[in-house]
Amino acid sequence: MDFSKIRVRYAPSPTGEPHVGNIRTAIFDWLIARNSSGQFIVRVEDTDQARKVEGAIDLQKASLKWLGLDWDEGLGLEGKYGPYIQSERLTLYTDVAERLLQSGKAYKCFCNAQRLSKLREKQLDSKAAIVGYDGHCRSLKLDESDISGSFVVRFKMPDAGLSELDDLVRGHLEFDNSLSDDFIILKSDGYPTYHLASVVDDHYMDISHVLRGEEWVSSVPRHVQLYLALEWEMPLFAHLPTILAPDKSKLSKRHGATSILEYKKAGYLPEAMFNFLSLLGWSLDGDTEIISKEDLVSKFDPSRISSASAIFDIEKLNWMNGHYIRSMNSLELSQILRSYWKEFPPEIFDRTPSSNEVDEVSKLVQERIKVLSEASGLVAFVFKNEITYEPNELIQKNMDAESTTRILDRVNESVSKIETFCSRAIEVELRALADSIDVKVGTLLGTIRVATSGQKVSPPLFDSLEVLGRNRVLELLHVAKSKLA
């Protein structure tokens, strides 16, 4: 195997929506490949047919595309190492299993589920040092085991010695072989287990680096022994740190979304999500937090991956996403909002915004939102047929219905006479009006804000009035006055 050429693989299972932990692995794989001008392969591990979910691979593709993780082989891009779907490679696994059977390094096991269940119960009750298969069929000779009936193929783990691995993240790992049982490599339905399939595929696809979660560390002795039995060179392994919630518990729904596509729907930018996930278990210098994708590619060094658990801090993600929103120009944000609202139409809008309107409202919200989903609530008044609020919300402190009605009349007059209806002219006119009628500016603007938006806190008022336009503002002032009658 030629490891001078970097080849990494992301190997999702079609069992549901892609979890942030899986996508973090894909990002690290992609960064290693792009940093070294290597190949990033996507391989579908669908040997667990019982858990297969229709459409799951399409969700994986959508997630990778959203984050800009282009791949070189797999998922429709065929190459000389294909096919890239495990269920289409079954002959390869059965051939390797047969090779291990013939060499005496594996054997057929005819134990049924009932026996295995009783064995497990007995081991648990007796608090046995090893809870696993007891080798009942191990002593059968190949010809004796070649009988009819359902069977699985088990690998013969050595009874003694160590399985050793130099992990890129965790350093030198050692495992006592006597503590590992004989594990299944080929199931009774002819499908391989993860242990056999991943080793076989990584070998025949010339994978140079295997990145996977630390939950697979316990499988290291099994995979080491498979490589030794088959006399294959092992790729380099890196077991990535677990992603935990802020309270150090396992990340779950109660901490927020766990599917990467839920974050897309919630209004996070792919650039921010990529930046954030790349720092879950890796750092550039321990301090830098905003890093462009280009810099991540050029500076990614696997040796800086930490073995310590990474914390998924949603507040940090929100801050980072807000930073990316504020760093772009308003036209860029407008294009992004337009696409976002097209894919996820806001239910609170009564009509679809025009392109020009999205351009205008983008300027209103850019400094006020951390995620795209917050924008619709702030500007809904622009796209609603009716603004709803209680009449008493129009009445500011130290005011009553009668005095508020007079204010609305005077505002109506001022708005009608503004020559150029722009935010600057509106501000000058309304501030002058407040002085002339001896009303605090905050009181005047508070009434106008509720009348035109239905909100006590809104985007910049003068800019909002410009976006609404003179006629709509006059219409809303008239409605407000009628509510006080």
N, C-alpha and C positions, 0 to 999 in steps of 0.2 A: 504494500500500500504506500502510495506516495503522499506523505504529509507535508511536502514542500508547498503544495497548493492547498490553501485553506478552503474547506468545504464544511459548512455547518447546516444543520437541519432544524426546522421547527416542525414538530410532529403532533398536531392536534388530533384529538379523538372526536368524532361526530356525536357527542353526547349532550350537547346543549350550547348555550351562548358562551363565547370566549370570556373567561375570567381574567381579571386584571393581572393575576399572577402568571397566567399563560402568556399573555401579551407582553409582559415584562421580559419573559424568557425570549420571545420572538425579537424584541428590540435589541437585547444583548447579542443574540445570534446575528442579526442584521448588521449591527455596528461592527462586530468582529469581521464579518465578510466584507463590508464596504471599506473598512480601514485597511484591509490587506489585499484589496482587489480580488477577493475570493468569490465563492458562490454561496448563495443563500437558497436552500432547498426547502420546500414545504411538502411534507409527506403525511398522508392521512393514515392514522392508525385506527382502523375500524374492525379489528379482530374480535372485539366484544360486541357481537351482533345484538345481544339482548338489550343493550343500553343505547343502541343507535337511534338518533333522533333525526327525522326527516328535515332537511334544510339547514342542518347545523353547519355543514361545510360552507354553505353560502354565507352564513353569518361570519365565519372565520375570514372568508375572502373580503367581505365588506369591512371588517375590522382592520385588516391589514392595509387595504386600500385607503381607508379613512386616515390612517396614521402615516401613509406614504411609505409603507414597507414593501417595496417591489421585490419580487422573487425571480430567481433564474431558472428554476426547474420545479415541476409539480403544479397542481391546480390549473391544468390546461396547457402548461408550458412543458412539453415533453423533451426528454433528453435521452442520452444513451444508457442512463441508469434506471429508466422506468421499467414497468409502471410504478407510479408513486402512491398507489392506493394498496394497502396491505391485502385486502380481500382479493386482489387481482394477482397476488404473488404466492398463493397457497402452495403451488407445486414446489417452489423454492424451499419453503419451510419444511415440507414433508421430506424432501430429499436430504436436507441437513439432519433432520431427526433420524432418518433411516441410517445415515452415516454414523451418528452417535450410537444407535442401537447395535450396528454391526461391529463397532469398535469396543463394545462393552461398557461404554460410558453413559449409557441410558438404558432404560428397561420399560417394558410394558407393565402397567399396573391395572389389575382387574377389580380392585376394591370398589364396592359400591358406596353410594352416599350414606346409607344407613350405618355401615361399618365405620366410615370416617367420622360420622357425627358422634357415635358412641366412643370412639377413640379420643376425640377432642374433649368430650365430657369427662372421661376418666382422667385425662391429663390435667385438666383444670381442677378437678376435685382433689387430686393428689398433689397439686401445686408442683408439677413436674418442671424441671429446668428448661426443657424444650417442649413447646406445644406445636406439634406438627406431625408429619407423616412418620410412621415407625419403621418403614422399610420392609413391610410385610411381603411385598412381591419382589424385593430386590434379589433374592437368592434364586429366583426362577431362571433357568437357562433359556436362551433365546428360542430354542425349538419347543421347549415346554410351554413357553408363554405364547407361542404362535397358535392360539386356539381361537375359536369363534367367541363372540361376545364383545360387549362394549369395553373399551379400555382407554387409558390415557398413557402418554409417554412421560416418564419422569427422568430427570437427570440425576446421576449418581454424584452426590457431593462427597469430597474426600472426608474420611473419618478423623483426620488429624491435619496438623499444619496450619498455615496462615494464608489468607487471601489478602494481598497487599495492593494498594493503589496510591499513586501520588496525585492528589487532587489539586487543581489549580487554585482553588479557594481555601480548602481545609488542610492542605499539606498532606503529609503521609498518613494513610489510613491502614489499619490492620484489623483483621477479623479472624476469630478462631473458627476454623471450619467445622469443628465438632459441635458447634452450636447451631449449625444450619441443617435443615432437613432436605430430603430429596424432593425437589420441586417439580411441578408439572411444566413441560415445555410444549406439549402438543395435547390439545383437549380431545375429547371423544368425538366431537363434531368435525375434527380435521383442522380446526383453526389453531394457530399457535397462541401461546400466552405472550404477554408483553416481553418477558425475559428473552425468549427465543427470537421473536420477530424483530425486536429492536437491535439485538446483536447482529443478526443475519443482515438486516437492512443497512445498518451502519457500515458493516464490512463491505458488502457488495456495492454500496453507493460511495465508497471511498470517503466517508465522513472523517474529518480530521479532529474536530472538537465536538463533544457532546455536553450541552448545557441543559441542566434540568433541576427541578426543585430539590431541596434537601430531604424531602420525604422519601426520595429514592436512595438515600445513602445506605439504608438497610439492605438494599438489593445488590450492593457492590460485590459481595462475595460470590453471589450467583453468577453475575456477569463476568467477573474475573475468571472464574472456573470454566465458564463456557468458552471464553476466548482461548484459554490454555488447552482445553480439550480439542478444540478445532484447529489449534496451532495458527491462530490469526493474531496479527498485531493489533493491540488496543489503541483506540483513539485517545486523545486527551480528555479528561473529564473535569467538569466544574459543576459542583452542586451549589446552587444559588440559595441565598438566605430566604427564609419564609417572610411573606408580607403580613404584618400584624396590624390590628386596629390600635388606635392611640392608647387604649387601656391594656395593651399587650396581649389581648385575647385574639383568637382566630378571627380573621376578617370575615364578616358575614353581612347579611341583608340589614341587620339592625344598625350597622354602622354606615349605611348608605348603599349605593349601587355596588355590585360586584362584577356585572357584565360591562365590558368596555363600551358596548353600544348604548347602554343606558346613560353613560356620561356624554356621549354624542347628543342624545335626545335632550339631556339636561342643559345643553348649551355650552359645553366645554370645547375649546379650540383644539384641533389635532396637534398643533405646534406645542401648546401648553401641556397637553396630555403626554406627548412624547418626551418633552423635557422633564416633566415630573416623574414619570415611570423610569426614565433612565437613571435617576438619582436614588431609586429605591434599591440600595445595596451596592451602589457604585458612586464614586465622587471624583471630581477632577483634581481638586486640591483641598477639599474639606470645607471650603467657604463659598465658592462660586455656585450660584443657584440658577441663574438665567444663562442658559447655554444654547446656542443655535444648533440645529441639526447638523450643519456643515462642520461646526467646531467639534461636536460630539463624534462625528465620523473620523475626523483627523486626529483626535486626541484620545479616543477610547483605548484603554489599556486593560485587558482582563485581569492583570495582576492587582488592580485597584478595586476589584470586587471584594466586598466584605463578607465575612462569615457570620456576622451578627445580624439578627433579625431586623428587617426594615419596617418602619412605621408609616402606614398610609394616613397621612395627616391631611384631612379634607380642607382644613383652614389654609394650609400652605398651598394646596392645589387651587383654591379659590383666589388667593392672593396672586399666584402665578398667572392664572387665567386672566385676571383683571389687568395685570401688567401687560400681557400680550395684547389685550383689547385696546388699552390706552396708547400702546406704542405704534399702532398702525394709523394710517390717515383715515379720515372719515369716509372716503369713497371706498376704501378696502373694507371697512366695517359694513358699509351699506351693501356691498356685494355679498358679504358673508351672511348678513341678516336676511337679505332677500332669498338666498338659497335655503337658509334655516327655516324661515317662515313658509317657504314653499313645501319643504319636506315635513315640517311639523306646524301646520296652520294653527295660529292662536284661536282658541275657542271664544275668547272674549272680544274678538274683532267682529264687527257686523259686515264688513266688506274687505276685499283684498286690496292692500295698499298698492299704489302705482309705484313705478321705479323712482320717480321724482320725489314722492312722499317718503319713501324709505331713505333716500339720500338726505332729506331734511331731518327726519326723526333720529337718524343715526348720530347727527351732531348733538341732539338733545341728551342722548343717553350715554355717550361714550365715556364720560368721566364718572358715571354713576352706577355702572353695572360691572359685576364680576363674571357673570355667565350670561350667555345670549338669552336664556329663558326669562331673565329679569326685565328685558327690554319691553316686552309686550304689555306688562302691567303698568309701566310708566307712561306709555304713549297710547294706551287703548282709547283714550278720549278723542284722539284724532280720527279714529276709524270706527267710532260708534255713532249710531243714529240718535241715541238719546243718552244724555249724561244724567246719571242717577245720584241723588244725595238728598238728605233731609233739609227742609227749609232753614231750620235753626243753624245749620252748618255755615250758612251764608253770613250769619250775624257774628261779628267779631266782638272781642272784649270791650265793654263800655259802650256798646251799640245796641240798638233795638231794631225792630222790623221797619219802623218808619224812617229812621236815619239811614238804614242800609238801603232802603228803596231810593232815597234821595241820592245816595252815592252811585247806585246803578244808573240812575238817570243822567248824572253828570258824566260818568264814564262813557255812557252811550254817546253823549254829545262829543266828547273828546275823541273817541275812536272814529266817529263819523268824519271829523274834520282833518285827521292826519293825512297829509298830502301823499307821502310815500310810506306805505304800510310795511315798515321794516322794524326789526327789533330795537335798533337805536332810536328811531323816531318815536316808537311806542313808549320806550322808557322815559325819554325826555318829557313827553306830553303827560304821562301819568304821574310822574314825580311833581311836575309843575301843578297838576290838578290837586294833588294832596296838599300842597302848600296853600293853594288858593282857597280851599274849602276848610282849611285848618283841621285836617285829619291826618293821623300818623300814616306814613307811607306803608308800614306793615299792615295796618288795618285795611287800607284801600286795596292793597295787593292781595291780602288774604281773601277778601270777598270775591275779587276777580278770579282768583285761582280756583276756588270752589265752583264758581259759576261756569267756568270754561272747561274744567277738567274733572270736577267732582271729587278732587283730592285736596287734602290739606298740605301735602308735600308732593311737589311735581317737579318735572324738569324745569330749567330756567324759564321763568314765566314769560318774559318779553319775547324770547325765541319761540316759545310755544304758541303765543298769540300770532306771531308772524306765520308759522306753519299752518295754523287754523285758517288764516285769512280773514279779512275785514268782515265779509258778509256772514261767515259762520260765527265769528265773535259777537257781532250784533244780534244774531239770532239767539245765541246762548244767553246773552244779557237780558233779552226780552223774556226768555223762559224763566230766568232766575227771578225777575221782577214779578212775574205772574205767580210764582210759588209763595211770595210774601204777601200777596194781596188778600 
